[in-house]
Amino acid sequence: MRKTLRKSLLTTIGAILLAVLAAFFVACGKKKETYTLMFETDGGTQIAAITAEAGADITPPEDPEKAGFSFDGWYLNAEYSGAKQTIPSKMPENNVTYYAKFVEIQMATLTLDPTNNGTLEKTTYEIAVGTKLSEALKGITPHGKGDATFSCWYEGYQQLSDTKTMPKKGLTLTAKYEVEYTIDIYQQNTDGATYSAVSEESQTGKGLVGDTVDFSDDWDFKNAYANFSFNSSKSSAIELSVDKADNVYAAYYDRKKVSVTYVPNAPSDASEAATGTVSGES
């Protein structure tokens, strides 16, 4: 009886061990399922399919590109219905085909006018609507004539804003150029008829070609010298040209008139002193 029980127990243990070993070898020999992600790009950049085991780390592809179009996301069908999809970073437990949606880019014509004060090799560009013009214009620099250098672009009578974007109707921009000018100071001599240049007071400045240089309304400029008054009729405004040698603003200052009142020595027997006034120049 005891021998029979022992034999039965050994048989049971052996069967269990065999079952465990069989399960172990089956588990070791079983392969994980692999799945594939496919990408339909509708004529855009081709993207290779990704095949990997479920749960494995994968690298999502870069967004595809298509000439004349902008990428507008991935979808699960060719009709682009439903929600946009995000390509996973781990392989799902099923095969998936993703469809790239593209939207046609609207283009508009940007016309650049270098004017007669400069030159530009290319004056028209096709720019995507909504593009920031400050970015589109990078590297486009007209060559100014004479001593003038390119300064900025104008839209009509205003300088182009940094935030301006390309409108659907197109746009024309005008180049503006900067040039140097000189201010020469002349002060009236004591003869009242001639003027002498005050070389140490000469100044330089910069302005846009075509702009007017005129200091007749500048209070500080007009009252720069204590004993002189600004002669606005003789100090003529100038219009800036591309040649800085022509851009000389001559500022004339007249000596201020002063009045002197005097009392001459009176005779000792005079009842009242004689008085008088004389005008002169400082």
C-alpha positions as CSV (number, residue, x, y, z in Angstrom):
1,M,0.0,0.0,0.0
2,R,2.8,2.4,1.0
3,K,4.7,1.5,-2.2
4,T,1.7,2.1,-4.3
5,L,1.1,5.6,-2.7
6,R,4.8,6.5,-3.3
7,K,4.6,5.5,-6.9
8,S,1.4,7.5,-7.5
9,L,3.0,10.5,-5.9
10,L,6.1,10.3,-8.0
11,T,4.0,9.9,-11.1
12,T,2.0,13.0,-10.2
13,I,5.1,15.1,-9.6
14,G,6.7,13.9,-12.8
15,A,3.6,14.9,-14.8
16,I,3.6,18.4,-13.2
17,L,7.3,18.8,-14.1
18,L,6.7,17.7,-17.6
19,A,3.8,20.2,-18.0
20,V,5.9,23.0,-16.6
21,L,8.8,22.2,-19.0
22,A,6.5,22.0,-21.9
23,A,4.9,25.3,-21.1
24,F,8.4,26.9,-20.8
25,F,9.6,25.6,-24.1
26,V,6.3,26.7,-25.8
27,A,6.7,30.2,-24.3
28,C,10.3,30.4,-25.4
29,G,9.5,29.3,-28.9
30,K,6.5,31.6,-29.4
31,K,7.2,34.7,-31.5
32,K,5.6,38.1,-30.8
33,E,3.3,39.4,-33.5
34,T,4.6,42.1,-35.8
35,Y,2.5,44.9,-37.2
36,T,3.0,47.5,-39.9
37,L,2.2,51.3,-40.2
38,M,1.8,52.5,-43.8
39,F,1.8,56.0,-45.1
40,E,-0.1,57.4,-48.1
41,T,1.3,60.8,-49.0
42,D,-0.8,61.8,-52.1
43,G,2.1,62.7,-54.3
44,G,4.2,64.2,-51.4
45,T,7.4,62.9,-49.9
46,Q,7.4,59.1,-49.9
47,I,7.6,57.6,-46.4
48,A,8.7,54.0,-45.8
49,A,6.4,51.7,-43.9
50,I,7.4,50.8,-40.3
51,T,7.2,47.2,-39.2
52,A,7.8,46.2,-35.6
53,E,6.6,44.0,-32.8
54,A,3.6,45.3,-30.8
55,G,4.7,47.6,-28.0
56,A,8.2,48.2,-29.5
57,D,9.5,51.8,-29.6
58,I,9.3,53.4,-33.1
59,T,10.3,56.8,-34.5
60,P,7.4,58.7,-36.1
61,P,8.3,60.0,-39.6
62,E,8.9,63.7,-40.4
63,D,5.9,65.5,-41.9
64,P,5.8,65.0,-45.7
65,E,6.2,67.8,-48.2
66,K,4.5,68.6,-51.4
67,A,5.4,71.4,-53.8
68,G,2.7,74.2,-53.7
69,F,1.0,72.6,-50.7
70,S,1.2,72.7,-47.0
71,F,0.9,69.6,-44.8
72,D,-2.4,69.5,-42.8
73,G,-2.1,66.4,-40.8
74,W,-2.6,62.6,-40.8
75,Y,-6.0,60.9,-41.2
76,L,-7.3,57.3,-41.1
77,N,-9.0,57.5,-44.5
78,A,-8.6,59.0,-47.9
79,E,-11.5,61.3,-47.4
80,Y,-9.8,62.9,-44.4
81,S,-12.9,62.6,-42.3
82,G,-12.7,62.2,-38.5
83,A,-10.1,63.5,-36.2
84,K,-6.4,64.2,-37.1
85,Q,-4.1,61.5,-36.0
86,T,-0.8,61.5,-34.2
87,I,1.7,58.9,-35.2
88,P,2.5,56.8,-32.1
89,S,5.9,56.3,-30.6
90,K,5.1,52.6,-29.8
91,M,3.9,50.1,-32.3
92,P,0.1,49.3,-31.8
93,E,-1.3,45.8,-31.9
94,N,-2.8,46.3,-35.3
95,N,-1.8,47.4,-38.8
96,V,-2.6,51.0,-39.6
97,T,-2.6,53.0,-42.8
98,Y,-2.3,56.8,-42.4
99,Y,-3.3,59.3,-45.1
100,A,-1.5,62.7,-45.5
101,K,-3.7,65.7,-46.1
102,F,-2.3,68.7,-48.0
103,V,-3.8,72.1,-48.5
104,E,-2.9,74.2,-51.6
105,I,-0.9,77.3,-50.8
106,Q,-2.3,80.5,-52.1
107,M,0.3,82.7,-53.8
108,A,0.3,86.5,-54.4
109,T,2.6,88.8,-56.3
110,L,5.0,91.0,-54.4
111,T,6.4,93.9,-56.5
112,L,9.5,95.8,-55.4
113,D,10.1,99.2,-56.8
114,P,13.8,100.3,-56.4
115,T,12.8,103.8,-57.8
116,N,15.3,105.9,-59.8
117,N,17.5,106.2,-56.8
118,G,18.6,102.6,-56.9
119,T,18.6,99.3,-58.7
120,L,17.4,95.8,-58.1
121,E,18.0,92.7,-60.2
122,K,14.6,91.0,-59.5
123,T,11.5,93.1,-58.8
124,T,8.7,90.5,-58.6
125,Y,8.2,87.5,-56.3
126,E,5.5,85.0,-55.7
127,I,4.9,84.8,-52.0
128,A,2.6,82.6,-50.0
129,V,-0.4,84.4,-48.6
130,G,0.1,85.0,-44.9
131,T,3.9,84.9,-45.0
132,K,5.6,87.5,-42.8
133,L,7.1,90.0,-45.2
134,S,10.1,90.8,-43.0
135,E,11.1,87.1,-43.4
136,A,10.3,87.1,-47.2
137,L,12.5,90.2,-47.8
138,K,15.6,88.9,-46.0
139,G,18.5,89.1,-48.3
140,I,16.8,91.3,-50.8
141,T,18.7,94.6,-50.8
142,P,18.5,97.3,-53.6
143,H,21.7,99.0,-54.5
144,G,21.5,102.7,-54.0
145,K,23.0,105.2,-56.5
146,G,25.7,107.7,-55.7
147,D,26.3,107.9,-51.9
148,A,22.9,106.5,-51.0
149,T,22.4,103.2,-49.2
150,F,19.2,101.2,-48.8
151,S,17.3,102.0,-45.7
152,C,13.9,100.4,-45.6
153,W,10.7,99.5,-47.6
154,Y,7.7,101.7,-47.7
155,E,4.0,100.7,-48.3
156,G,2.6,103.8,-49.7
157,Y,3.6,106.7,-47.4
158,Q,4.4,104.5,-44.4
159,Q,7.3,102.4,-43.5
160,L,6.6,98.6,-43.8
161,S,5.6,97.2,-40.4
162,D,7.5,94.2,-39.0
163,T,4.3,92.3,-38.5
164,K,2.9,92.9,-42.0
165,T,1.9,89.6,-43.8
166,M,1.4,89.0,-47.5
167,P,-2.2,89.9,-48.5
168,K,-4.2,87.9,-51.1
169,K,-4.5,90.9,-53.5
170,G,-0.7,91.3,-53.7
171,L,1.5,94.2,-52.7
172,T,3.9,96.8,-54.0
173,L,6.7,98.1,-51.9
174,T,9.0,101.1,-52.5
175,A,12.6,101.3,-51.6
176,K,13.9,104.2,-49.5
177,Y,17.5,105.2,-49.3
178,E,19.6,106.9,-46.7
179,V,22.2,109.6,-47.4
180,E,24.4,111.9,-45.4
181,Y,24.0,115.7,-45.3
182,T,26.1,118.5,-43.9
183,I,25.0,121.6,-41.9
184,D,27.3,124.6,-42.3
185,I,27.0,127.5,-39.9
186,Y,27.5,131.1,-41.0
187,Q,27.6,134.1,-38.6
188,Q,27.1,137.7,-39.6
189,N,30.2,139.9,-39.5
190,T,30.2,143.2,-37.7
191,D,29.9,145.1,-41.0
192,G,26.3,143.7,-41.2
193,A,26.7,142.7,-44.8
194,T,28.9,139.6,-45.0
195,Y,29.0,136.3,-43.2
196,S,31.8,134.0,-42.1
197,A,31.7,130.2,-41.8
198,V,32.2,128.8,-38.3
199,S,34.0,125.6,-39.3
200,E,34.1,124.1,-35.8
201,E,30.3,124.3,-35.7
202,S,29.8,122.3,-38.8
203,Q,27.6,119.2,-38.3
204,T,26.5,116.1,-40.2
205,G,23.3,114.1,-40.2
206,K,21.5,111.4,-42.2
207,G,18.1,111.4,-43.9
208,L,16.1,109.7,-46.6
209,V,16.7,110.7,-50.2
210,G,13.9,113.0,-51.3
211,D,13.2,114.2,-47.7
212,T,13.6,117.9,-46.9
213,V,16.1,119.2,-44.4
214,D,14.9,122.4,-42.8
215,F,15.5,123.7,-39.3
216,S,13.5,126.9,-39.5
217,D,11.0,125.4,-37.0
218,D,13.6,123.9,-34.6
219,W,13.6,126.2,-31.6
220,D,16.9,124.8,-30.2
221,F,18.6,125.1,-33.5
222,K,17.4,128.7,-34.0
223,N,18.5,129.7,-30.6
224,A,21.9,127.9,-30.5
225,Y,23.9,131.2,-30.2
226,A,23.2,133.8,-27.5
227,N,24.2,136.9,-29.5
228,F,22.8,135.8,-32.8
229,S,19.4,135.2,-34.2
230,F,18.5,132.6,-36.9
231,N,17.9,134.1,-40.4
232,S,15.2,131.9,-41.8
233,S,14.8,133.7,-45.1
234,K,18.5,133.3,-45.9
235,S,18.7,129.7,-44.6
236,S,17.0,127.8,-47.4
237,A,15.6,124.3,-47.0
238,I,17.2,121.5,-49.1
239,E,15.9,118.3,-50.6
240,L,18.3,115.4,-50.1
241,S,19.8,113.8,-53.3
242,V,21.8,110.7,-53.7
243,D,25.1,112.7,-53.8
244,K,26.1,113.9,-50.3
245,A,28.3,116.7,-51.7
246,D,25.0,118.3,-52.9
247,N,23.4,117.9,-49.5
248,V,24.6,121.0,-47.7
249,Y,22.3,123.0,-45.5
250,A,23.6,126.5,-44.9
251,A,22.3,128.0,-41.7
252,Y,22.8,131.8,-41.3
253,Y,22.7,133.7,-38.1
254,D,22.5,137.5,-37.8
255,R,24.0,139.5,-35.0
256,K,21.4,140.8,-32.6
257,K,20.8,144.5,-32.5
258,V,21.3,146.3,-29.2
259,S,20.2,149.8,-28.0
260,V,22.4,152.0,-25.9
261,T,21.0,155.0,-23.9
262,Y,23.4,157.6,-22.8
263,V,23.4,160.8,-20.8
264,P,26.0,163.3,-22.0
265,N,27.9,165.5,-19.5
266,A,25.7,168.5,-18.9
267,P,27.1,172.1,-18.4
268,S,27.2,172.9,-14.7
269,D,24.7,175.6,-15.2
270,A,22.2,173.5,-17.3
271,S,18.9,173.0,-15.6
272,E,18.4,169.5,-17.3
273,A,20.8,166.8,-18.6
274,A,20.6,166.0,-22.3
275,T,19.8,162.3,-23.2
276,G,19.9,160.2,-26.4
277,T,19.7,156.6,-27.8
278,V,21.9,154.9,-30.4
279,S,21.5,151.6,-32.1
280,G,24.4,149.3,-32.7
281,E,25.4,145.6,-33.1
282,S,26.9,143.2,-30.6
